[in-house]
């Protein structure tokens, strides 16, 4: 029996043991839902850490890409300067 769907009149007709049993069932359900909520919160925290780590990795990749581009530009300048010196 579902307490939420029962009217007060129906609840009054139940014995104490039936009411206690319903209360115990409800209590178990609440405990189960609390555990499920805790697990979900932990999972969300894990996902948030993974997203942050992913962002940190992407930032590092962007910095390395930028540094690589600068090194390539510098290498091109050195190559041109070397070619100019060789021609003279």
TORBA-183935 format. One record per atom (N, C-alpha, C, O): residue number from 1; residue in one letter; x, y, z. Coordinates in steps of 0.1 Angstrom, whole numbers. Last residue first. Layout:
# TORBA-183935
REC	resi	resn	c1	c2	c3
REC	NUM	a	X	Y	Z
...
This chain:
# TORBA-183935
REC	resi	resn	c1	c2	c3
REC	88	x	761	359	-496
REC	88	x	770	371	-496
REC	88	x	784	366	-497
REC	88	x	793	375	-498
REC	87	x	747	336	-493
REC	87	x	747	342	-507
REC	87	x	758	353	-507
REC	87	x	763	356	-518
REC	86	x	749	331	-466
REC	86	x	755	321	-476
REC	86	x	757	328	-489
REC	86	x	767	326	-496
REC	85	x	732	350	-456
REC	85	x	747	350	-452
REC	85	x	754	342	-462
REC	85	x	766	345	-466
REC	84	x	707	342	-466
REC	84	x	713	355	-469
REC	84	x	728	356	-467
REC	84	x	735	362	-475
REC	83	x	705	317	-453
REC	83	x	705	318	-467
REC	83	x	711	331	-472
REC	83	x	719	331	-482
REC	82	x	703	327	-426
REC	82	x	714	318	-430
REC	82	x	716	318	-445
REC	82	x	727	318	-450
REC	81	x	679	341	-427
REC	81	x	691	348	-424
REC	81	x	704	340	-428
REC	81	x	713	345	-433
REC	80	x	662	319	-433
REC	80	x	663	330	-443
REC	80	x	676	338	-440
REC	80	x	683	342	-450
REC	79	x	665	304	-409
REC	79	x	668	299	-422
REC	79	x	670	309	-433
REC	79	x	680	309	-441
REC	78	x	656	322	-390
REC	78	x	670	318	-390
REC	78	x	674	312	-403
REC	78	x	685	315	-408
REC	77	x	629	323	-399
REC	77	x	637	336	-398
REC	77	x	652	332	-399
REC	77	x	660	338	-406
REC	76	x	622	297	-394
REC	76	x	621	302	-408
REC	76	x	629	315	-409
REC	76	x	636	317	-419
REC	75	x	625	295	-366
REC	75	x	633	287	-375
REC	75	x	633	292	-389
REC	75	x	643	292	-396
REC	74	x	604	313	-359
REC	74	x	618	316	-356
REC	74	x	628	308	-364
REC	74	x	638	313	-369
REC	73	x	582	298	-367
REC	73	x	585	312	-373
REC	73	x	599	315	-371
REC	73	x	606	321	-380
REC	72	x	585	276	-351
REC	72	x	586	274	-365
REC	72	x	589	287	-372
REC	72	x	596	288	-382
REC	71	x	582	288	-326
REC	71	x	595	281	-329
REC	71	x	596	279	-344
REC	71	x	607	282	-349
REC	70	x	555	295	-328
REC	70	x	565	305	-326
REC	70	x	579	300	-330
REC	70	x	587	307	-336
REC	69	x	543	270	-330
REC	69	x	542	279	-341
REC	69	x	552	290	-340
REC	69	x	558	294	-350
REC	68	x	549	260	-305
REC	68	x	555	253	-317
REC	68	x	554	263	-329
REC	68	x	563	263	-337
REC	67	x	535	277	-288
REC	67	x	549	277	-287
REC	67	x	555	271	-300
REC	67	x	566	276	-305
REC	66	x	509	270	-296
REC	66	x	513	283	-298
REC	66	x	528	284	-298
REC	66	x	535	291	-306
REC	65	x	509	243	-287
REC	65	x	507	246	-302
REC	65	x	512	260	-305
REC	65	x	518	262	-315
REC	64	x	512	247	-260
REC	64	x	523	240	-268
REC	64	x	521	243	-283
REC	64	x	531	244	-290
REC	63	x	488	260	-254
REC	63	x	501	267	-252
REC	63	x	512	260	-260
REC	63	x	521	267	-266
REC	62	x	470	240	-261
REC	62	x	470	253	-268
REC	62	x	483	260	-266
REC	62	x	488	266	-276
REC	61	x	477	221	-242
REC	61	x	479	218	-257
REC	61	x	479	231	-265
REC	61	x	487	232	-274
REC	60	x	469	234	-219
REC	60	x	483	231	-221
REC	60	x	486	228	-236
REC	60	x	496	232	-241
REC	59	x	442	236	-223
REC	59	x	449	248	-222
REC	59	x	464	245	-224
REC	59	x	471	253	-231
REC	58	x	435	208	-223
REC	58	x	433	216	-235
REC	58	x	441	229	-235
REC	58	x	447	233	-245
REC	57	x	442	202	-196
REC	57	x	449	196	-207
REC	57	x	448	204	-220
REC	57	x	457	206	-227
REC	56	x	422	218	-183
REC	56	x	436	220	-181
REC	56	x	445	214	-192
REC	56	x	455	221	-196
REC	55	x	399	205	-193
REC	55	x	401	219	-196
REC	55	x	416	223	-194
REC	55	x	422	230	-202
REC	54	x	403	180	-181
REC	54	x	402	181	-196
REC	54	x	405	195	-200
REC	54	x	412	198	-210
REC	53	x	401	188	-155
REC	53	x	413	182	-160
REC	53	x	414	183	-175
REC	53	x	424	186	-180
REC	52	x	374	195	-155
REC	52	x	384	205	-151
REC	52	x	398	200	-157
REC	52	x	405	208	-163
REC	51	x	362	171	-161
REC	51	x	360	182	-170
REC	51	x	371	193	-167
REC	51	x	376	198	-177
REC	50	x	369	156	-139
REC	50	x	374	152	-152
REC	50	x	372	163	-162
REC	50	x	381	165	-171
REC	49	x	356	170	-119
REC	49	x	370	169	-118
REC	49	x	376	165	-132
REC	49	x	386	171	-137
REC	48	x	329	164	-127
REC	48	x	334	178	-126
REC	48	x	349	179	-126
REC	48	x	355	187	-133
REC	47	x	328	137	-124
REC	47	x	327	142	-137
REC	47	x	332	157	-137
REC	47	x	338	161	-147
REC	46	x	331	136	-96
REC	46	x	341	129	-104
REC	46	x	340	135	-118
REC	46	x	351	138	-124
REC	45	x	307	149	-88
REC	45	x	320	154	-85
REC	45	x	331	149	-93
REC	45	x	340	156	-97
REC	44	x	289	130	-99
REC	44	x	289	144	-104
REC	44	x	302	150	-101
REC	44	x	308	157	-109
REC	43	x	294	109	-82
REC	43	x	296	107	-96
REC	43	x	297	121	-103
REC	43	x	305	123	-112
REC	42	x	286	119	-58
REC	42	x	300	115	-59
REC	42	x	303	114	-74
REC	42	x	314	118	-79
REC	41	x	258	123	-63
REC	41	x	266	134	-60
REC	41	x	281	131	-62
REC	41	x	289	139	-68
REC	40	x	251	96	-66
REC	40	x	250	105	-77
REC	40	x	258	117	-75
REC	40	x	265	122	-85
REC	39	x	255	86	-40
REC	39	x	263	81	-51
REC	39	x	263	90	-64
REC	39	x	273	92	-70
REC	38	x	236	102	-27
REC	38	x	250	103	-23
REC	38	x	259	98	-35
REC	38	x	269	104	-38
REC	37	x	213	91	-39
REC	37	x	216	106	-40
REC	37	x	231	108	-37
REC	37	x	237	115	-45
REC	36	x	214	65	-30
REC	36	x	214	68	-44
REC	36	x	218	82	-47
REC	36	x	226	85	-56
REC	35	x	210	70	-3
REC	35	x	223	63	-8
REC	35	x	224	66	-23
REC	35	x	235	69	-27
REC	34	x	185	81	-3
REC	34	x	196	89	2
REC	34	x	209	83	-3
REC	34	x	218	90	-7
REC	33	x	170	59	-13
REC	33	x	171	71	-21
REC	33	x	182	80	-16
REC	33	x	189	87	-25
REC	32	x	173	41	9
REC	32	x	178	37	-4
REC	32	x	180	50	-13
REC	32	x	190	51	-20
REC	31	x	160	56	29
REC	31	x	174	53	30
REC	31	x	180	49	17
REC	31	x	191	54	13
REC	30	x	134	56	18
REC	30	x	141	69	20
REC	30	x	156	66	21
REC	30	x	164	74	15
REC	29	x	128	29	19
REC	29	x	128	35	6
REC	29	x	136	49	7
REC	29	x	144	52	-2
REC	28	x	128	25	46
REC	28	x	138	18	38
REC	28	x	139	25	24
REC	28	x	150	26	19
REC	27	x	106	41	53
REC	27	x	119	44	59
REC	27	x	130	37	50
REC	27	x	141	44	48
REC	26	x	86	27	41
REC	26	x	89	41	36
REC	26	x	103	45	41
REC	26	x	110	51	34
REC	25	x	87	3	56
REC	25	x	89	3	41
REC	25	x	93	17	36
REC	25	x	102	18	28
REC	24	x	80	14	81
REC	24	x	93	7	79
REC	24	x	96	7	64
REC	24	x	108	10	60
REC	23	x	54	23	75
REC	23	x	64	32	79
REC	23	x	78	27	77
REC	23	x	87	34	73
REC	22	x	42	-2	70
REC	22	x	42	8	59
REC	22	x	53	19	63
REC	22	x	60	23	54
REC	21	x	45	-13	95
REC	21	x	51	-20	84
REC	21	x	52	-10	72
REC	21	x	63	-9	65
REC	20	x	29	4	110
REC	20	x	44	3	113
REC	20	x	51	-3	101
REC	20	x	62	1	98
REC	19	x	4	-2	99
REC	19	x	10	12	98
REC	19	x	25	12	100
REC	19	x	33	19	93
REC	18	x	2	-28	106
REC	18	x	2	-25	92
REC	18	x	8	-11	90
REC	18	x	16	-8	81
REC	17	x	2	-26	134
REC	17	x	13	-33	128
REC	17	x	13	-30	113
REC	17	x	24	-30	107
REC	16	x	-21	-11	138
REC	16	x	-8	-5	142
REC	16	x	3	-13	134
REC	16	x	12	-6	129
REC	15	x	-44	-14	110
REC	15	x	-39	-18	123
REC	15	x	-25	-11	126
REC	15	x	-19	-6	116
REC	14	x	-64	9	92
REC	14	x	-53	0	93
REC	14	x	-49	-2	107
REC	14	x	-51	6	116
REC	13	x	-82	30	92
REC	13	x	-87	16	92
REC	13	x	-76	5	94
REC	13	x	-79	-6	98
REC	12	x	-68	53	88
REC	12	x	-74	50	102
REC	12	x	-79	36	103
REC	12	x	-80	30	114
REC	11	x	-63	52	61
REC	11	x	-52	50	71
REC	11	x	-57	46	85
REC	11	x	-51	38	92
REC	10	x	-88	58	51
REC	10	x	-83	45	48
REC	10	x	-71	42	58
REC	10	x	-70	30	63
REC	9	x	-90	85	60
REC	9	x	-100	75	64
REC	9	x	-95	61	62
REC	9	x	-97	52	71
REC	8	x	-69	97	46
REC	8	x	-69	96	61
REC	8	x	-78	86	66
REC	8	x	-75	78	75
REC	7	x	-61	79	16
REC	7	x	-68	90	23
REC	7	x	-67	87	38
REC	7	x	-65	76	43
REC	6	x	-32	71	-2
REC	6	x	-43	67	8
REC	6	x	-49	79	14
REC	6	x	-41	89	17
REC	5	x	-10	77	-16
REC	5	x	-23	75	-24
REC	5	x	-34	72	-14
REC	5	x	-46	71	-19
REC	4	x	11	77	2
REC	4	x	7	89	-5
REC	4	x	-6	88	-12
REC	4	x	-13	99	-13
REC	3	x	13	50	10
REC	3	x	8	60	19
REC	3	x	3	73	12
REC	3	x	-7	78	16
REC	2	x	5	22	-7
REC	2	x	12	35	-9
REC	2	x	6	45	0
REC	2	x	-6	49	-1
REC	1	x	8	-12	0
REC	1	x	0	0	0
REC	1	x	9	12	0
REC	1	x	19	13	7
